[in-house]
């Protein structure tokens, strides 16, 4: 806490970072005891603590990074930002899957959902949400190739014989 955080990250080895993050976790535990539970500050600190730390023997311990979910808090100043890895690319900030309904004679409806998992895992829920909102069955679905998978092809086949058309968009 004595220097700029960007300098600390570049200058510290893994062991020092782990130690500093443990100190910060214990500091957050103390702060949670002070902030009223109804305050926005308490809520964001509680979310950060619950997602990044566990309590062992009364002390804050960093979670294994494999336990930290993609939609975990990345920046307390921007609680909606997420983390996502796609192939070798790591994205921190906003990644969104967008669905648009297009039907002649009816208004288009655009919905979106934060993308914290593979595109192909988003398709079935997007179809169900769009059908619920429009109160009509989807007959043809055009999507980027990343949305196709054996499960999604089977889903389309069994879902009113919906035509799933994927490719480079």
N, C-alpha and C positions, 0 to 999 in steps of 0.2 A: 504493500500500500504506500510505500515511500517513493515510488517512481512511476512514470508513465507506463500503462499496461502493455503497450506495444513494444517498449524497450525490454520489459520483463520477459515477455514471450520469446523474443529473439535471443536474449542473453542467457536464458535459463536452460538447464538440462531437464530431462524428463523427471528425474527424482525431485528436483527443486520445485518444478511446476506442481507435481503431485502434493508435495508438502504444503505449498502455498494455497492450493485449492482446498486442502483439508482445513487449514486455518480459516479460510473464508467460509467454509461450510459450518464450522463451529461458531463463527461470528454471526452467520445468518440465523442459526438456532437461537442465539441470544437476542437478536433483533425480533424474531418471531414472538418471543415472550413479551416484548415491549410494545409492539404495534397492536392497536386494537384489531380484533379479528374481522371487523367490518370495514377496515380501511383498504383502499386499493393497494397500498404499499404492502400490507400483510398478505393480500391475495397473491400478488406477483412473487413475493419472496417465498411464500408457501409452495407455489407451483414450481419455482426454480428448485427449491430444496427437495421436494418430493420426487422430481424428475431426475435430479442429478446426484442425490445423496441417499444413503441409508444410515440409520443410527445403530451403532454397535457399541455395547458397553458404555452407553451414554455419550458417545462421541460421533460426530459426523464423519462418514467415510464415503469417498467417491464411489458411485456405482461403476461396475465394469461397463466400458463403453458399448459393449454388445447389448446391454440391458436398456440403454438410453434410446428411446424411440425417435423416429424422424420428426415427429411433430412436437418434440420437446422445445422448451423455451431456449432460443438462441441468443436473444438480446432483450433484456428487461425494458429497453426503450422502444422495442418493436415486438410485442408479444405474438403477433400474427405471423412473423417470419418463421420459416421452417428450414430443415436441412434435408437434402436428398442426394443420394448417389445414383447416377445412371451411367452404366458402363464404367468408364474411367473418369467421368466428369463428376465433380462434387459441386453442388449448388447450395448456397445458403441465402435465404431471402424468400422470394415468392415464386413458387412453381404451381401453376393452376391448370387443371383440366377443364375445358370449356365445352358445353353441350349447347347446340342450337337446334331448335325445331324449325323445319321449313315445310310448310304445307300450303298449297295454292288456296287463296281465298281466306287464309287465317293469318293472324300476326305471328311473327317469329318470337320464340321465347328463348332467352339465353340464360343458362344456369352455369355455375362454376363450383368447383370443389378444390380445396387445397390438395396438391399432388404430393403425397408423402409415401406413395408406393408405386409399383410398376404400372404403366398405362393400361396394360391388358387386364389388371385387376380392378380397374375403374369402370369398365364398359358395362357390365351387368347391372350395377347399381345405377349408373347413369340412365340406362334404358328404363329401368323400373321407375326412377324419379321423373323422367320425362313423360312417361305414360300416365303417371299419377297426376302430374300438373296439367297435362293436356286432355286427360280423360279419353285418350284414344290410343290404339295399338300402333306401334312402329312397324311399318312394312319394309322399309329400306333404311339401312344405316350405312353412312359413308364415314370412314374413319382412317386415320393414319395407320400405316402398317404395324406400328407398335401396339395397337389395340387388338390385333388378332392373336389368337392362341387356340389350341385344340379345345379347351373348355369353352371359349367364346363361340367357336364355330358350332359346337354341340348345343350351346345355349340358344343360338340363333335358330338352328334347325328345329329345336323343340319349343321355341317361343313364337307361335303363330307362323312358323316357316319364314321368319324375318330374313330378308336378304342382307347379309353382312358383306359389305364391299370395302376392302381395305387396300391400301397402297400408299405410295409416296404422295403426300399432299403438297 
